[in-house]
Amino acid sequence: MISIPTHTLNDGTPLPALGLGTWPMTDDEARRAVRESLETGYRLIDTATNYRNETGVGRGVADSGVPREEIVVTTKLPGRHHGYEETLASFEESRARLGLEYVDLYLIHWPLPRVDKYADSWKAMVKLRDDGLVRSIGVSNFTAGHIERLEKETGVLPSVNQSNCTRSSRRRSCAPSTSARASAPRAGVPWAAAATCWTIPPWRRSPTRTA
């Protein structure tokens, strides 16, 4: 079984440095891949509402036999569900599909500035965390300006900012303080041909900070 190191997020939660990404798997593919990956030693599983495979991911987690508390399940809020009440409702739909009592890491998939509701969604995610339904909250594809606005309006910083990068990418978006997850296979592309970077802001790593 493989052994994977972890990073400690600014809320004190450990995040595995390598995990399984499930896009663009179907439910059946995700169920099998998640089960086999967990049996191999992976402990971070990444999905999203937009991936349309949360049901398969949840079943793979259940099939694996690995204790739930050892697994970090990540899912994401889609742009079409931005807004305070919309975020709470969308989360419950994701949780039902996953079949889990709680989600380990919940992310805003995209800031969607033209709609300008991502700060409202962030406030809802803070509530979900405070209610114990989510352990850590973060964002994906956000700029520094977007993140600064979240802190200004709520006093709460994201634990991670997930961004996509590939081997062929000219823009090296993967910083040293990141965790990467293996990408799903597609058209013969190897598992590790692409990765997602989980940026842990170096200026906000202290577990004593609110995040």
C-alpha positions as CSV (number, residue, x, y, z in Angstrom):
1,M,0.0,0.0,0.0
2,I,1.3,3.4,-0.9
3,S,2.1,6.1,1.8
4,I,1.2,9.7,0.9
5,P,2.4,12.7,2.9
6,T,0.0,15.4,3.9
7,H,-0.1,19.2,4.1
8,T,-1.7,21.0,7.1
9,L,-4.3,23.6,6.0
10,N,-4.8,26.9,7.8
11,D,-7.7,25.4,9.8
12,G,-5.5,22.6,11.1
13,T,-6.9,19.9,8.8
14,P,-4.5,17.6,7.0
15,L,-4.8,17.3,3.2
16,P,-3.1,14.4,1.4
17,A,-0.5,15.6,-1.1
18,L,-1.8,13.3,-3.8
19,G,-5.3,12.1,-4.6
20,L,-7.7,10.8,-7.2
21,G,-9.5,13.2,-9.6
22,T,-12.7,11.8,-11.1
23,W,-13.4,14.0,-14.1
24,P,-14.6,12.9,-16.7
25,M,-15.6,9.6,-15.2
26,T,-19.2,8.2,-15.3
27,D,-20.8,7.0,-12.1
28,D,-19.8,3.4,-12.8
29,E,-16.2,4.4,-13.6
30,A,-15.9,6.6,-10.6
31,R,-17.3,3.9,-8.3
32,R,-14.7,1.4,-9.5
33,A,-11.8,3.9,-9.6
34,V,-12.5,5.3,-6.1
35,R,-12.8,1.8,-4.5
36,E,-9.6,0.6,-6.1
37,S,-7.7,3.8,-5.3
38,L,-8.7,3.7,-1.7
39,E,-7.7,0.1,-1.5
40,T,-4.3,1.1,-2.9
41,G,-3.8,3.7,-0.3
42,Y,-5.2,7.0,-1.7
43,R,-7.1,9.0,0.8
44,L,-8.1,12.2,-1.2
45,I,-11.0,11.9,-3.7
46,D,-12.0,14.9,-5.8
47,T,-15.4,15.3,-7.5
48,A,-17.9,18.1,-8.3
49,T,-21.6,18.6,-9.0
50,N,-20.6,19.4,-12.6
51,Y,-18.7,16.1,-13.0
52,R,-22.1,14.3,-12.6
53,N,-20.5,11.4,-10.8
54,E,-21.0,12.2,-7.1
55,T,-23.2,9.1,-6.7
56,G,-20.5,6.9,-8.1
57,V,-17.9,8.5,-5.9
58,G,-20.0,7.9,-2.8
59,R,-20.6,4.3,-3.7
60,G,-16.9,3.8,-4.2
61,V,-16.2,5.2,-0.8
62,A,-18.8,2.8,0.7
63,D,-17.5,-0.2,-1.2
64,S,-13.9,0.3,-0.2
65,G,-14.3,-0.7,3.4
66,V,-11.8,2.1,4.4
67,P,-13.0,3.9,7.6
68,R,-14.8,7.1,6.6
69,E,-12.7,9.2,8.9
70,E,-9.6,8.3,6.9
71,I,-11.0,9.6,3.6
72,V,-11.0,13.2,2.4
73,V,-13.9,13.7,0.0
74,T,-13.9,17.0,-2.0
75,T,-16.8,18.3,-4.0
76,K,-17.6,21.7,-5.6
77,L,-20.4,24.2,-5.9
78,P,-21.4,24.9,-9.6
79,G,-21.7,28.5,-10.8
80,R,-25.4,28.1,-11.6
81,H,-26.0,27.6,-7.8
82,H,-24.3,30.7,-6.6
83,G,-26.1,32.7,-3.8
84,Y,-26.7,32.1,-0.1
85,E,-29.8,29.9,-0.1
86,E,-28.9,28.3,-3.4
87,T,-25.5,27.2,-2.0
88,L,-27.1,25.6,1.0
89,A,-29.6,23.7,-1.2
90,S,-26.9,22.7,-3.7
91,F,-24.8,21.3,-0.9
92,E,-27.6,19.1,0.4
93,E,-28.1,17.8,-3.1
94,S,-24.4,16.9,-3.3
95,R,-24.4,15.3,0.1
96,A,-27.4,13.2,-0.8
97,R,-25.8,12.0,-4.0
98,L,-22.6,11.2,-2.1
99,G,-24.5,9.4,0.6
100,L,-22.3,11.0,3.3
101,E,-23.1,12.7,6.6
102,Y,-20.4,15.3,6.0
103,V,-18.1,16.5,3.2
104,D,-14.4,17.0,4.1
105,L,-13.7,19.9,1.6
106,Y,-16.2,22.0,-0.2
107,L,-15.1,24.4,-2.9
108,I,-16.7,27.2,-5.0
109,H,-15.9,25.8,-8.4
110,W,-15.6,29.2,-10.1
111,P,-16.0,32.8,-8.9
112,L,-18.4,33.7,-11.9
113,P,-17.8,37.5,-11.5
114,R,-20.5,38.5,-14.0
115,V,-23.1,37.1,-11.6
116,D,-21.3,38.5,-8.5
117,K,-22.7,36.1,-5.9
118,Y,-19.6,34.2,-4.9
119,A,-19.3,36.2,-1.7
120,D,-22.9,35.2,-0.7
121,S,-22.0,31.6,-1.5
122,W,-18.9,31.9,0.7
123,K,-21.1,33.1,3.6
124,A,-23.2,30.0,3.2
125,M,-20.2,27.8,3.1
126,V,-18.9,29.3,6.4
127,K,-22.3,28.4,7.9
128,L,-22.0,24.8,6.6
129,R,-18.6,24.5,8.2
130,D,-19.7,26.0,11.4
131,D,-22.7,23.6,11.5
132,G,-20.3,20.6,11.1
133,L,-21.5,19.6,7.7
134,V,-18.2,20.5,6.0
135,R,-14.8,20.2,7.6
136,S,-12.9,22.7,5.4
137,I,-14.0,25.2,2.8
138,G,-12.1,26.6,-0.1
139,V,-12.3,27.9,-3.7
140,S,-11.2,26.9,-7.2
141,N,-9.9,29.2,-10.0
142,F,-10.0,32.3,-7.8
143,T,-7.7,35.3,-8.2
144,A,-6.0,37.1,-5.3
145,G,-8.6,39.8,-5.6
146,H,-11.5,37.4,-5.3
147,I,-10.0,35.9,-2.2
148,E,-9.3,39.3,-0.6
149,R,-12.9,40.2,-1.0
150,L,-14.0,37.0,0.8
151,E,-11.8,37.9,3.7
152,K,-12.9,41.5,3.8
153,E,-16.6,40.5,3.9
154,T,-16.4,37.5,6.2
155,G,-13.1,37.5,7.9
156,V,-12.7,33.9,6.7
157,L,-10.0,32.9,4.2
158,P,-10.2,29.7,2.0
159,S,-8.2,26.7,3.1
160,V,-7.2,26.0,-0.5
161,N,-7.5,27.5,-4.0
162,Q,-7.6,24.7,-6.5
163,S,-6.3,25.5,-10.0
164,N,-5.7,23.3,-13.0
165,C,-2.3,22.7,-14.6
166,T,-0.8,20.2,-17.0
167,R,2.6,19.1,-18.0
168,S,2.3,21.0,-21.3
169,S,1.0,24.2,-19.7
170,R,3.2,27.2,-20.5
171,R,1.9,29.0,-17.4
172,R,3.4,27.1,-14.4
173,S,0.5,27.6,-11.9
174,C,1.6,24.9,-9.5
175,A,3.4,26.7,-6.6
176,P,5.7,24.8,-4.2
177,S,3.0,24.9,-1.5
178,T,0.5,22.7,-3.3
179,S,-1.1,19.3,-3.2
180,A,-1.7,17.6,-6.6
181,R,-4.3,15.0,-7.4
182,A,-4.0,12.6,-10.3
183,S,-6.3,13.3,-13.2
184,A,-8.9,10.9,-14.6
185,P,-7.7,8.9,-17.7
186,R,-9.0,10.1,-21.0
187,A,-8.3,8.9,-24.6
188,G,-5.3,6.9,-23.4
189,V,-3.8,9.7,-21.3
190,P,-2.0,8.3,-18.2
191,W,-3.4,8.9,-14.8
192,A,-0.8,11.5,-13.8
193,A,-0.8,13.4,-17.2
194,A,-2.6,16.3,-15.5
195,A,-2.9,17.5,-12.0
196,T,-4.9,20.0,-10.0
197,C,-2.9,22.3,-7.7
198,W,-4.3,22.9,-4.2
199,T,-2.6,26.1,-3.3
200,I,-2.1,26.6,0.4
201,P,-1.4,30.4,0.8
202,P,1.9,30.6,2.6
203,W,0.8,33.8,4.4
204,R,-2.2,32.1,6.0
205,R,-1.0,28.6,7.0
206,S,-1.2,29.0,10.8
207,P,-3.8,26.7,12.3
208,T,-4.6,29.4,14.8
209,R,-6.1,31.5,12.0
210,T,-9.8,31.3,11.1
211,A,-10.1,29.8,7.7
